[in-house]
Amino acid sequence: MRITVFAIAALFGIGIATIANGQEHDPAMHQHDHGISMAEPAQMHGADPVVDTRQMVYFPKQLRERTLANMRDHLLSLQQIHEALSTLDYDKAAEIAEQRLGMSSLGLHGAHEVAKYMPQGMQDTGTAMHRSASRFAAAAQEAAATGDIKPTLAALARLSGACVACHAGYRVMDQQP
């Protein structure tokens, strides 16, 4: 089981490294169905992969920059969660998830300030991500007590599925002049 957790963490780390190095990845280029529980946009199911059908969401420039920085911190948090899981440190994974991604993190990221610029679907997907992170934290704490990691990995998949759904459906842009 330790090898499985490590393999999952390593594969996710490669994806994070690719993003961190500034390489763009277009999820529309994939035609896979990985059982993501969130609603997926049409481009992930056979639509023209060259056409970006994501809904444009316009934020004031400074707020957009801060929102993108928050999203990069979310990616870093996911990487750190994977790292903690690879060493079977479930309590650390739970703490990172709750404090930086979960419902407890809403004030840290200024969620109330950005919500007024988001369409309802984006708000709902963001809330689902934060709730998924809190559920993951609870599952990780349970794994610390029981040693059963399967529910934790399932919760992590739902958490990252919420991220994928939002990024596949929406694109944050500077507010039009």
SEDO-703710 format. One record per residue: x, y, z of N, C-alpha, C in turn. Coordinates in pm, whole numbers, plus 50000, padded with zeros to 5 digits. Atoms other than C-alpha are relative to their C-alpha. Example, Ala and Ser with C-alpha at 12.3 -4.5 7.8 and 13.67 -1.06 7.14 Angstrom:
<pts>
<nc1->50089&nc2->49881&nc3->50000&cac1->51230&cac2->49550&cac3->50780&cc1->50090&cc2->50120&cc3->50000>
<nc1->49918&nc2->49881&nc3->49994&cac1->51367&cac2->49894&cac3->50714&cc1->49923&cc2->50109&cc3->50073>
</pts>
This chain:
<pts>
<nc1->50083&nc2->49881&nc3->50000&cac1->50000&cac2->50000&cac3->50000&cc1->50087&cc2->50125&cc3->50000>
<nc1->49911&nc2->49885&nc3->49995&cac1->50288&cac2->50238&cac3->50076&cc1->50050&cc2->50036&cc3->49860>
<nc1->49953&nc2->49976&nc3->50137&cac1->50412&cac2->50198&cac3->49718&cc1->49891&cc2->50068&cc3->49919>
<nc1->50110&nc2->49939&nc3->50073&cac1->50067&cac2->50286&cac3->49583&cc1->49987&cc2->50148&cc3->50036>
<nc1->50010&nc2->49861&nc3->49957&cac1->50049&cac2->50606&cac3->49791&cc1->50116&cc2->50080&cc3->49944>
<nc1->49884&nc2->49930&nc3->50053&cac1->50402&cac2->50698&cac3->49688&cc1->49986&cc2->50022&cc3->49849>
<nc1->50015&nc2->49987&nc3->50146&cac1->50326&cac2->50633&cac3->49319&cc1->49900&cc2->50109&cc3->49966>
<nc1->50101&nc2->49896&nc3->50025&cac1->50016&cac2->50851&cac3->49333&cc1->50060&cc2->50136&cc3->50027>
<nc1->49938&nc2->49872&nc3->49966&cac1->50208&cac2->51128&cac3->49506&cc1->50104&cc2->50040&cc3->49897>
<nc1->49897&nc2->49970&nc3->50099&cac1->50495&cac2->51103&cac3->49256&cc1->49938&cc2->50046&cc3->49868>
<nc1->50065&nc2->49961&nc3->50125&cac1->50265&cac2->51121&cac3->48954&cc1->49938&cc2->50138&cc3->50011>
<nc1->50059&nc2->49869&nc3->49983&cac1->50080&cac2->51418&cac3->49095&cc1->50109&cc2->50107&cc3->50006>
<nc1->49888&nc2->49907&nc3->49991&cac1->50413&cac2->51585&cac3->49175&cc1->50055&cc2->50037&cc3->49864>
<nc1->49955&nc2->49972&nc3->50136&cac1->50516&cac2->51555&cac3->48810&cc1->49907&cc2->50102&cc3->49935>
<nc1->50096&nc2->49904&nc3->50055&cac1->50197&cac2->51737&cac3->48710&cc1->50017&cc2->50138&cc3->50060>
<nc1->49978&nc2->49871&nc3->49934&cac1->50260&cac2->52010&cac3->48968&cc1->50128&cc2->50063&cc3->49947>
<nc1->49874&nc2->49947&nc3->50051&cac1->50620&cac2->52047&cac3->48847&cc1->49981&cc2->50059&cc3->49861>
<nc1->50026&nc2->49951&nc3->50134&cac1->50496&cac2->52091&cac3->48491&cc1->49931&cc2->50135&cc3->50006>
<nc1->50072&nc2->49873&nc3->49986&cac1->50255&cac2->52365&cac3->48597&cc1->50094&cc2->50106&cc3->50057>
<nc1->49910&nc2->49904&nc3->49935&cac1->50515&cac2->52530&cac3->48822&cc1->50106&cc2->50052&cc3->49905>
<nc1->49898&nc2->49958&nc3->50097&cac1->50762&cac2->52544&cac3->48534&cc1->49943&cc2->50086&cc3->49888>
<nc1->50060&nc2->49910&nc3->50096&cac1->50516&cac2->52754&cac3->48336&cc1->49949&cc2->49934&cc3->49874>
<nc1->50052&nc2->50068&nc3->50117&cac1->50417&cac2->52489&cac3->48086&cc1->49849&cc2->49993&cc3->50012>
<nc1->50145&nc2->50003&nc3->49998&cac1->50055&cac2->52513&cac3->47993&cc1->49949&cc2->49862&cc3->49965>
<nc1->50065&nc2->50127&nc3->50027&cac1->49830&cac2->52211&cac3->47996&cc1->49854&cc2->50030&cc3->49973>
<nc1->50138&nc2->49974&nc3->50038&cac1->49498&cac2->52223&cac3->47820&cc1->49917&cc2->49875&cc3->50025>
<nc1->50080&nc2->50119&nc3->49973&cac1->49250&cac2->51980&cac3->47978&cc1->49904&cc2->49967&cc3->49887>
<nc1->50089&nc2->50027&nc3->50112&cac1->49040&cac2->52017&cac3->47666&cc1->50061&cc2->49903&cc3->49899>
<nc1->49932&nc2->50091&nc3->50092&cac1->49301&cac2->51810&cac3->47483&cc1->49975&cc2->49853&cc3->50035>
<nc1->50023&nc2->50138&nc3->49955&cac1->49196&cac2->51501&cac3->47678&cc1->49856&cc2->49959&cc3->49974>
<nc1->50133&nc2->50054&nc3->50027&cac1->48903&cac2->51282&cac3->47590&cc1->49969&cc2->49887&cc3->50097>
<nc1->50015&nc2->50106&nc3->49901&cac1->48899&cac2->51078&cac3->47912&cc1->49882&cc2->50028&cc3->50091>
<nc1->50101&nc2->49988&nc3->49896&cac1->48624&cac2->51014&cac3->48161&cc1->50055&cc2->49929&cc3->50121>
<nc1->49939&nc2->50058&nc3->49882&cac1->48783&cac2->50962&cac3->48498&cc1->49903&cc2->49995&cc3->50117>
<nc1->50099&nc2->50011&nc3->49895&cac1->48459&cac2->50952&cac3->48693&cc1->49996&cc2->50121&cc3->50091>
<nc1->50005&nc2->49879&nc3->49919&cac1->48487&cac2->51311&cac3->48815&cc1->49855&cc2->50026&cc3->50034>
<nc1->50137&nc2->49985&nc3->49957&cac1->48180&cac2->51373&cac3->49020&cc1->49942&cc2->50137&cc3->49967>
<nc1->50048&nc2->49867&nc3->50035&cac1->48158&cac2->51740&cac3->48921&cc1->49955&cc2->49999&cc3->49853>
<nc1->50043&nc2->49989&nc3->50139&cac1->47979&cac2->51840&cac3->48600&cc1->50119&cc2->50044&cc3->49916>
<nc1->49888&nc2->49966&nc3->50087&cac1->48229&cac2->51854&cac3->48316&cc1->49950&cc2->50072&cc3->49875>
<nc1->50039&nc2->49928&nc3->50121&cac1->48213&cac2->52098&cac3->48023&cc1->50009&cc2->49911&cc3->49876>
<nc1->50007&nc2->50078&nc3->50123&cac1->48149&cac2->51976&cac3->47672&cc1->50136&cc2->49974&cc3->49937>
<nc1->49872&nc2->50021&nc3->50067&cac1->48509&cac2->52024&cac3->47558&cc1->50073&cc2->49878&cc3->50052>
<nc1->49932&nc2->50118&nc3->49948&cac1->48613&cac2->51732&cac3->47777&cc1->49933&cc2->49872&cc3->49948>
<nc1->50072&nc2->50117&nc3->50051&cac1->48373&cac2->51502&cac3->47591&cc1->49982&cc2->50006&cc3->49849>
<nc1->50004&nc2->50013&nc3->50144&cac1->48456&cac2->51525&cac3->47224&cc1->49984&cc2->50128&cc3->49922>
<nc1->50010&nc2->49876&nc3->50075&cac1->48410&cac2->51892&cac3->47135&cc1->50137&cc2->50035&cc3->49944>
<nc1->49875&nc2->49958&nc3->50063&cac1->48677&cac2->52063&cac3->46924&cc1->50100&cc2->50045&cc3->50106>
<nc1->49905&nc2->49967&nc3->49894&cac1->48987&cac2->52072&cac3->47149&cc1->50075&cc2->50131&cc3->49976>
<nc1->49930&nc2->49875&nc3->50030&cac1->49122&cac2->52385&cac3->46975&cc1->49920&cc2->50119&cc3->50049>
<nc1->50087&nc2->49891&nc3->49958&cac1->48825&cac2->52600&cac3->47071&cc1->49987&cc2->49999&cc3->50152>
<nc1->50013&nc2->49987&nc3->49855&cac1->48831&cac2->52725&cac3->47429&cc1->49858&cc2->50043&cc3->50031>
<nc1->50141&nc2->49971&nc3->49974&cac1->48469&cac2->52706&cac3->47539&cc1->49975&cc2->50038&cc3->50146>
<nc1->50019&nc2->49961&nc3->49860&cac1->48534&cac2->52802&cac3->47900&cc1->49933&cc2->50137&cc3->50008>
<nc1->50065&nc2->49872&nc3->49978&cac1->48322&cac2->53086&cac3->48033&cc1->50103&cc2->50099&cc3->50053>
<nc1->49910&nc2->49895&nc3->49955&cac1->48522&cac2->53407&cac3->48069&cc1->49939&cc2->50067&cc3->50122>
<nc1->50042&nc2->49934&nc3->49877&cac1->48500&cac2->53559&cac3->48417&cc1->50095&cc2->50117&cc3->50022>
<nc1->49918&nc2->49879&nc3->49994&cac1->48621&cac2->53917&cac3->48450&cc1->50012&cc2->50052&cc3->50143>
<nc1->49968&nc2->49947&nc3->49868&cac1->48791&cac2->54039&cac3->48769&cc1->50080&cc2->50128&cc3->49980>
<nc1->49906&nc2->49887&nc3->50003&cac1->48958&cac2->54373&cac3->48842&cc1->50143&cc2->49943&cc3->50004>
<nc1->49864&nc2->50051&nc3->50020&cac1->49330&cac2->54336&cac3->48761&cc1->50065&cc2->49951&cc3->50130>
<nc1->49934&nc2->50041&nc3->49875&cac1->49461&cac2->54326&cac3->49121&cc1->49932&cc2->49878&cc3->50062>
<nc1->50074&nc2->50113&nc3->49944&cac1->49189&cac2->54087&cac3->49231&cc1->50027&cc2->49873&cc3->49918>
<nc1->49966&nc2->50115&nc3->50085&cac1->49261&cac2->53861&cac3->48932&cc1->50138&cc2->49946&cc3->50036>
<nc1->49864&nc2->50043&nc3->49966&cac1->49631&cac2->53854&cac3->49018&cc1->50002&cc2->49928&cc3->50135>
<nc1->50006&nc2->50064&nc3->49869&cac1->49553&cac2->53771&cac3->49382&cc1->49929&cc2->49865&cc3->49992>
<nc1->50074&nc2->50127&nc3->50017&cac1->49304&cac2->53501&cac3->49276&cc1->50090&cc2->49895&cc3->49936>
<nc1->49908&nc2->50094&nc3->50063&cac1->49561&cac2->53340&cac3->49046&cc1->50109&cc2->49955&cc3->50098>
<nc1->49902&nc2->50037&nc3->49898&cac1->49816&cac2->53349&cac3->49331&cc1->49938&cc2->49900&cc3->50098>
<nc1->50069&nc2->50094&nc3->49911&cac1->49559&cac2->53177&cac3->49554&cc1->49989&cc2->49862&cc3->49934>
<nc1->50010&nc2->50128&nc3->50070&cac1->49509&cac2->52909&cac3->49289&cc1->50135&cc2->49928&cc3->49996>
<nc1->49867&nc2->50062&nc3->49995&cac1->49884&cac2->52852&cac3->49271&cc1->50029&cc2->49945&cc3->50140>
<nc1->49985&nc2->50050&nc3->49864&cac1->49881&cac2->52817&cac3->49650&cc1->49917&cc2->49873&cc3->50020>
<nc1->50080&nc2->50123&nc3->49994&cac1->49602&cac2->52560&cac3->49613&cc1->50078&cc2->49884&cc3->49940>
<nc1->49917&nc2->50105&nc3->50061&cac1->49828&cac2->52362&cac3->49379&cc1->50114&cc2->49959&cc3->50092>
<nc1->49893&nc2->50030&nc3->49907&cac1->50114&cac2->52388&cac3->49624&cc1->49946&cc2->49919&cc3->50118>
<nc1->50062&nc2->50073&nc3->49890&cac1->49882&cac2->52271&cac3->49901&cc1->49972&cc2->49856&cc3->49961>
<nc1->50024&nc2->50138&nc3->50047&cac1->49779&cac2->51967&cac3->49695&cc1->50131&cc2->49922&cc3->49993>
<nc1->49870&nc2->50066&nc3->50006&cac1->50146&cac2->51887&cac3->49634&cc1->50047&cc2->49963&cc3->50140>
<nc1->49958&nc2->50026&nc3->49862&cac1->50219&cac2->51914&cac3->50007&cc1->49915&cc2->49891&cc3->50064>
<nc1->50088&nc2->50108&nc3->49951&cac1->49919&cac2->51691&cac3->50085&cc1->50051&cc2->49866&cc3->49948>
<nc1->49947&nc2->50124&nc3->50057&cac1->50054&cac2->51428&cac3->49847&cc1->50131&cc2->49960&cc3->50067>
<nc1->49873&nc2->50028&nc3->49933&cac1->50396&cac2->51457&cac3->50007&cc1->49974&cc2->49943&cc3->50140>
<nc1->50032&nc2->50050&nc3->49866&cac1->50246&cac2->51410&cac3->50355&cc1->49943&cc2->49858&cc3->49992>
<nc1->50056&nc2->50135&nc3->50015&cac1->50048&cac2->51107&cac3->50233&cc1->50109&cc2->49899&cc3->49966>
<nc1->49893&nc2->50093&nc3->50039&cac1->50363&cac2->50956&cac3->50083&cc1->50083&cc2->49954&cc3->50119>
<nc1->49929&nc2->50039&nc3->49878&cac1->50515&cac2->50950&cac3->50431&cc1->49903&cc2->49952&cc3->50108>
<nc1->50107&nc2->50047&nc3->49910&cac1->50186&cac2->50834&cac3->50588&cc1->49974&cc2->50095&cc3->50116>
<nc1->50028&nc2->49898&nc3->49900&cac1->50157&cac2->51161&cac3->50781&cc1->49861&cc2->50057&cc3->49973>
<nc1->50139&nc2->49965&nc3->50028&cac1->49778&cac2->51175&cac3->50764&cc1->49956&cc2->50127&cc3->50074>
<nc1->50038&nc2->49880&nc3->49924&cac1->49747&cac2->51440&cac3->51036&cc1->50050&cc2->50127&cc3->49931>
<nc1->49946&nc2->49884&nc3->50072&cac1->49973&cac2->51678&cac3->50841&cc1->49919&cc2->50026&cc3->49873>
<nc1->50082&nc2->49985&nc3->50121&cac1->49777&cac2->51614&cac3->50521&cc1->49866&cc2->50064&cc3->50034>
<nc1->50130&nc2->49946&nc3->49957&cac1->49454&cac2->51687&cac3->50708&cc1->50012&cc2->50148&cc3->50036>
<nc1->49981&nc2->49861&nc3->49958&cac1->49591&cac2->52009&cac3->50857&cc1->50018&cc2->50092&cc3->49879>
<nc1->49979&nc2->49919&nc3->50120&cac1->49713&cac2->52139&cac3->50521&cc1->49869&cc2->50018&cc3->49925>
<nc1->50126&nc2->49994&nc3->50075&cac1->49384&cac2->52054&cac3->50355&cc1->49901&cc2->50094&cc3->50065>
<nc1->50101&nc2->49917&nc3->49933&cac1->49166&cac2->52220&cac3->50616&cc1->50041&cc2->50146&cc3->50006>
<nc1->49957&nc2->49862&nc3->49980&cac1->49375&cac2->52530&cac3->50678&cc1->50022&cc2->50077&cc3->49871>
<nc1->49967&nc2->49929&nc3->50124&cac1->49469&cac2->52609&cac3->50318&cc1->49900&cc2->49981&cc3->49888>
<nc1->50098&nc2->50027&nc3->50105&cac1->49187&cac2->52458&cac3->50110&cc1->49857&cc2->49986&cc3->50052>
<nc1->50131&nc2->50032&nc3->49944&cac1->48899&cac2->52369&cac3->50340&cc1->49915&cc2->50122&cc3->50032>
<nc1->50092&nc2->49892&nc3->49965&cac1->48611&cac2->52573&cac3->50470&cc1->50066&cc2->50100&cc3->50095>
<nc1->49928&nc2->49910&nc3->49909&cac1->48846&cac2->52720&cac3->50734&cc1->50087&cc2->50100&cc3->49925>
<nc1->49910&nc2->49913&nc3->50077&cac1->49050&cac2->52883&cac3->50454&cc1->49930&cc2->50114&cc3->49929>
<nc1->50072&nc2->49900&nc3->50078&cac1->48776&cac2->53104&cac3->50311&cc1->50043&cc2->50143&cc3->50030>
<nc1->49953&nc2->49866&nc3->49964&cac1->48889&cac2->53414&cac3->50501&cc1->50140&cc2->50028&cc3->49950>
<nc1->49862&nc2->49988&nc3->50046&cac1->49253&cac2->53352&cac3->50411&cc1->50007&cc2->50040&cc3->49853>
<nc1->49999&nc2->49977&nc3->50144&cac1->49171&cac2->53362&cac3->50040&cc1->49908&cc2->50114&cc3->49956>
<nc1->50087&nc2->49890&nc3->50036&cac1->48925&cac2->53652&cac3->50054&cc1->49883&cc2->49957&cc3->49912>
<nc1->50106&nc2->50057&nc3->50084&cac1->48645&cac2->53437&cac3->49914&cc1->49880&cc2->50094&cc3->49985>
<nc1->50115&nc2->49909&nc3->50007&cac1->48376&cac2->53694&cac3->49997&cc1->50023&cc2->50113&cc3->49899>
<nc1->49968&nc2->49890&nc3->50090&cac1->48557&cac2->53959&cac3->49793&cc1->49992&cc2->49958&cc3->49853>
<nc1->50001&nc2->50045&nc3->50139&cac1->48594&cac2->53751&cac3->49474&cc1->49866&cc2->49944&cc3->49957>
<nc1->50127&nc2->50066&nc3->50034&cac1->48255&cac2->53581&cac3->49492&cc1->49907&cc2->50091&cc3->49919>
<nc1->50092&nc2->49909&nc3->50071&cac1->48073&cac2->53892&cac3->49367&cc1->50031&cc2->50011&cc3->49851>
<nc1->49964&nc2->49997&nc3->50141&cac1->48260&cac2->53864&cac3->49035&cc1->49977&cc2->49866&cc3->49929>
<nc1->50015&nc2->50135&nc3->50055&cac1->48191&cac2->53493&cac3->48986&cc1->49856&cc2->49970&cc3->49963>
<nc1->50135&nc2->50050&nc3->50028&cac1->47892&cac2->53345&cac3->48808&cc1->49964&cc2->49894&cc3->50105>
<nc1->50047&nc2->50092&nc3->49897&cac1->47681&cac2->53122&cac3->49033&cc1->50064&cc2->49861&cc3->49988>
<nc1->49941&nc2->50131&nc3->50018&cac1->47819&cac2->52802&cac3->48880&cc1->50143&cc2->49993&cc3->50049>
<nc1->49861&nc2->49995&nc3->49952&cac1->48177&cac2->52907&cac3->48956&cc1->50003&cc2->50007&cc3->50153>
<nc1->50011&nc2->49993&nc3->49855&cac1->48078&cac2->52999&cac3->49311&cc1->49970&cc2->49862&cc3->50058>
<nc1->50039&nc2->50133&nc3->49952&cac1->47913&cac2->52659&cac3->49355&cc1->50116&cc2->49901&cc3->49989>
<nc1->49887&nc2->50090&nc3->50018&cac1->48216&cac2->52476&cac3->49216&cc1->50110&cc2->50031&cc3->50101>
<nc1->49901&nc2->49960&nc3->49899&cac1->48450&cac2->52674&cac3->49443&cc1->49959&cc2->49952&cc3->50139>
<nc1->50050&nc2->50047&nc3->49870&cac1->48232&cac2->52598&cac3->49746&cc1->50014&cc2->49849&cc3->50010>
<nc1->49985&nc2->50147&nc3->50001&cac1->48232&cac2->52230&cac3->49646&cc1->50145&cc2->49961&cc3->50023>
<nc1->49858&nc2->50029&nc3->49979&cac1->48613&cac2->52238&cac3->49634&cc1->50036&cc2->50017&cc3->50147>
<nc1->49968&nc2->49976&nc3->49859&cac1->48638&cac2->52391&cac3->49982&cc1->49936&cc2->49894&cc3->50090>
<nc1->50066&nc2->50107&nc3->49921&cac1->48386&cac2->52141&cac3->50122&cc1->50070&cc2->49866&cc3->49980>
<nc1->49927&nc2->50124&nc3->50027&cac1->48571&cac2->51854&cac3->49951&cc1->50130&cc2->49996&cc3->50078>
<nc1->49874&nc2->49994&nc3->49925&cac1->48894&cac2->51969&cac3->50116&cc1->49975&cc2->49971&cc3->50147>
<nc1->50033&nc2->50028&nc3->49860&cac1->48728&cac2->51967&cac3->50457&cc1->49963&cc2->49853&cc3->50020>
<nc1->50033&nc2->50143&nc3->49992&cac1->48587&cac2->51620&cac3->50388&cc1->50126&cc2->49915&cc3->49989>
<nc1->49873&nc2->50070&nc3->50009&cac1->48932&cac2->51505&cac3->50281&cc1->50072&cc2->50005&cc3->50134>
<nc1->49931&nc2->49986&nc3->49872&cac1->49077&cac2->51641&cac3->50606&cc1->49942&cc2->49903&cc3->50103>
<nc1->50064&nc2->50094&nc3->49906&cac1->48824&cac2->51439&cac3->50806&cc1->50039&cc2->49855&cc3->49966>
<nc1->49963&nc2->50136&nc3->50042&cac1->48902&cac2->51125&cac3->50601&cc1->50146&cc2->49971&cc3->50034>
<nc1->49858&nc2->50019&nc3->49968&cac1->49277&cac2->51176&cac3->50651&cc1->50018&cc2->49979&cc3->50150>
<nc1->49993&nc2->50020&nc3->49855&cac1->49229&cac2->51210&cac3->51027&cc1->49951&cc2->49861&cc3->50038>
<nc1->50051&nc2->50135&nc3->49975&cac1->49026&cac2->50890&cac3->51023&cc1->50106&cc2->49897&cc3->49961>
<nc1->49895&nc2->50093&nc3->50043&cac1->49306&cac2->50716&cac3->50830&cc1->50114&cc2->49996&cc3->50102>
<nc1->49896&nc2->49998&nc3->49897&cac1->49550&cac2->50828&cac3->51098&cc1->49965&cc2->49905&cc3->50114>
<nc1->50045&nc2->50088&nc3->49892&cac1->49341&cac2->50632&cac3->51348&cc1->49986&cc2->49855&cc3->49956>
<nc1->50032&nc2->50136&nc3->50044&cac1->49251&cac2->50330&cac3->51136&cc1->50105&cc2->49938&cc3->49909>
<nc1->49904&nc2->50051&nc3->50098&cac1->49529&cac2->50301&cac3->50878&cc1->49938&cc2->49970&cc3->49865>
<nc1->50069&nc2->50026&nc3->50127&cac1->49267&cac2->50263&cac3->50602&cc1->50005&cc2->50126&cc3->49915>
<nc1->49979&nc2->49882&nc3->50083&cac1->49375&cac2->50504&cac3->50330&cc1->49901&cc2->50012&cc3->49884>
<nc1->50089&nc2->49997&nc3->50118&cac1->49117&cac2->50413&cac3->50064&cc1->49899&cc2->50115&cc3->50006>
<nc1->50092&nc2->49885&nc3->49998&cac1->48852&cac2->50665&cac3->50182&cc1->50073&cc2->50134&cc3->49985>
<nc1->49921&nc2->49877&nc3->50012&cac1->49126&cac2->50929&cac3->50204&cc1->50035&cc2->50027&cc3->49854>
<nc1->49968&nc2->49982&nc3->50142&cac1->49236&cac2->50870&cac3->49846&cc1->49876&cc2->50033&cc3->49918>
<nc1->50126&nc2->49967&nc3->50070&cac1->48873&cac2->50876&cac3->49728&cc1->49963&cc2->50146&cc3->50024>
<nc1->50030&nc2->49860&nc3->49969&cac1->48823&cac2->51208&cac3->49907&cc1->50096&cc2->50094&cc3->49928>
<nc1->49903&nc2->49919&nc3->50072&cac1->49142&cac2->51344&cac3->49750&cc1->49964&cc2->50008&cc3->49851>
<nc1->50043&nc2->49999&nc3->50140&cac1->49015&cac2->51243&cac3->49406&cc1->49882&cc2->50095&cc3->49980>
<nc1->50113&nc2->49907&nc3->50011&cac1->48690&cac2->51433&cac3->49468&cc1->50048&cc2->50145&cc3->50012>
<nc1->49944&nc2->49866&nc3->49984&cac1->48890&cac2->51736&cac3->49585&cc1->50064&cc2->50046&cc3->49871>
<nc1->49935&nc2->49958&nc3->50124&cac1->49109&cac2->51744&cac3->49275&cc1->49901&cc2->50003&cc3->49884>
<nc1->50104&nc2->49995&nc3->50103&cac1->48802&cac2->51671&cac3->49061&cc1->49927&cc2->50134&cc3->50001>
<nc1->50063&nc2->49868&nc3->49992&cac1->48647&cac2->51994&cac3->49188&cc1->50091&cc2->50106&cc3->49936>
<nc1->49905&nc2->49906&nc3->50063&cac1->48963&cac2->52182&cac3->49083&cc1->49994&cc2->49987&cc3->49848>
<nc1->50005&nc2->50026&nc3->50144&cac1->48955&cac2->52020&cac3->48739&cc1->49872&cc2->50058&cc3->49940>
<nc1->50129&nc2->49952&nc3->50053&cac1->48586&cac2->52103&cac3->48691&cc1->49998&cc2->50152&cc3->49988>
<nc1->50001&nc2->49854&nc3->50004&cac1->48636&cac2->52469&cac3->48774&cc1->50093&cc2->50052&cc3->49891>
<nc1->49905&nc2->49953&nc3->50101&cac1->48945&cac2->52514&cac3->48557&cc1->49956&cc2->49963&cc3->49858>
<nc1->50051&nc2->50038&nc3->50132&cac1->48777&cac2->52331&cac3->48269&cc1->49880&cc2->50084&cc3->49959>
<nc1->50121&nc2->49926&nc3->50031&cac1->48466&cac2->52548&cac3->48291&cc1->50015&cc2->50151&cc3->49996>
<nc1->49989&nc2->49855&nc3->49985&cac1->48596&cac2->52896&cac3->48368&cc1->50143&cc2->50047&cc3->49974>
<nc1->49871&nc2->49937&nc3->50024&cac1->48877&cac2->53130&cac3->48269&cc1->49994&cc2->50141&cc3->50057>
<nc1->49998&nc2->49870&nc3->49935&cac1->48963&cac2->53432&cac3->48484&cc1->50079&cc2->50097&cc3->49913>
<nc1->49941&nc2->49898&nc3->50087&cac1->49040&cac2->53746&cac3->48283&cc1->49999&cc2->50133&cc3->50073>
<nc1->50006&nc2->49862&nc3->49947&cac1->49120&cac2->54110&cac3->48360&cc1->49869&cc2->50062&cc3->49956>
<nc1->50127&nc2->49933&nc3->50029&cac1->48807&cac2->54320&cac3->48373&cc1->50015&cc2->50087&cc3->49875>
<nc1->49996&nc2->49921&nc3->50122&cac1->48726&cac2->54481&cac3->48043&cc1->49989&cc2->50149&cc3->50034>
<nc1->50004&nc2->49855&nc3->49970&cac1->48788&cac2->54860&cac3->48034&cc1->49868&cc2->50063&cc3->49966>
</pts>
